[in-house]
Amino acid sequence: MMTLLPWQNTIWSRLQQMRDSGRLPHALLFSGPQGVGKELFAQLFAKSLLCQEPDSSGLPCGHCQPCHLLASGVHPDFTNIAPDVESKSGEILVDTIRGLAFSTTLTSTAGSHRIVLLRPAERMSNSAANAFLKTLEEPPLGTLMILISDRPSRLLPTIRSRCQLIGFATPPAEQALPWLEAQVNHGDPAMLLALAGGAPLRALELDDSALLEQRDSLLTAFIALAEGRTDPVKVAADWAKQDLNMLFEWWSGWLIDLLQLQAVEQPVTLFNKDRRETFKQLAERLDSGELQRNLQRLYRARQDVEANLNSQLLLESLTIDWMGRAANR
Ligand SMILES: [Zn+2]
């Protein structure tokens, strides 16, 4: 049975108050960093709205018919929209949105709500986004659309402005850590939470010994490059086979940590807390202007990779650049 994550109580009460006073809009945009529990929250909220006997705080009972239908994924008033499996670029396609426009013209079958969950909302193709905008402009009665996005700036501004924004922040460590401690199997909770930038569910995903070993080997190569001890072309060829999203996330974390260590004596938000000494020594040898330029190049390369440019060539230029700037200083 799904439960509310401990750091989501405030948002939960706020939405329940809106519901009780009949002030729920027809579209909500849940935005915030990856791994803070937006989707779990949205599913629980959908359950809460469809449940016949929610408790006093609005939590679903888990045993009524709508709760059972939702748990088995067949509730007729709940639609979950995700990127189409047929889309090579991982987009939500226009046909899916058109199908939605059709189904939401029907009135809800059982209760007063019909719920559409759409995530990641920024993955709608251009034509899907335009079709969705039409649905938002003439919202079907009784339908609540919940858009979930880690990157709301990539949504059409006209879509954003028609949704009520609900922001999900990274929780304070004193709320995240006790929860995480009860969940992890392999890693050190504080290290994982730091590595995840404070996002607890992301930290839990990283609690995977294979993933942590992978991070170690990538980081070893990154440092070897900085010390001029390895071949950047070989490293790039190896890295091109990795999960590039994860590689870029870690890579930017390494550069940000180096910049932080140059800026202050005891940074509190280091991603790689477990490697503080290694990073500190490296930071002392590097020029902060160069580091910033490296980070900018990395962000640009990430966009280029998303635009399906040749990732191995991009990685080569980055590893060669990193070695050239960092080594021989
Ligand atoms: Zn129920």
Boltz pocket constraint, residues with backbone or C-beta under 6 A from the ligand:
constraints:
  - pocket:
      binder: B
      contacts: [[A, 47], [A, 50], [A, 51], [A, 52], [A, 53], [A, 54], [A, 60], [A, 61], [A, 62], [A, 63], [A, 64], [A, 65], [A, 66], [A, 67]]
      max_distance: 6.0
